[in-house]
Amino acid sequence: MRATLKFPTQQNVTLKFSFLGTTKKVSRLGNGTVRSQFGIKLRAQDTCNIVYIMWHFSPDQKIAVSIKRNPGKRTHEDCLDYGYINNIKPRISALLQPIHANEPHTLSAKMSGSNLTVKADDIVVWEGDLGPVALEFDGPVGLRSDNAHLVFDFLVSR
């Protein structure tokens, strides 16, 4: 699932959700990996230029922060799965508690300039500076899931 709001928002999102398990139908990422995940899109200019904050449920459990940057490209056909910057080092990080089906959780992300703070269940699990590349594009917020069956509320600051 992919969704992006069509109106300007602050870069401040909270997902309240319960993970119900993996989906029956399995989709592979562009590199062939199968991952169950749910997360937030910030500064979502288009499919090719975006900041992702993803809660991985399996095969590992972690918060992954990445920037997808493809100047001059806008559609999936233009950029496919290229342009990811994944090696962003946080100033602060924390491990997640194991996630189990049918338990309520929250994931929130707030960006101020290039500084990002991510909380999982109200604990800061990632905080750092994404650098100037994250400010080279702009757009609203959204969400994304892969191979995850969920119920959720999507809370956004206008």
PyMOL commands that set and color helices and strands:
alter all, ss='L'
color gray80, all
select helices_A, chain A and resi 76-79+132-135
alter helices_A, ss='H'
color red, helices_A
select strands_A, chain A and resi 2-4+12-21+36-46+49-58+62-68+84-85+92-93+104-112+115-120+123-129+142-146+149-156
alter strands_A, ss='S'
color yellow, strands_A
deselect
rebuild
show_as cartoon
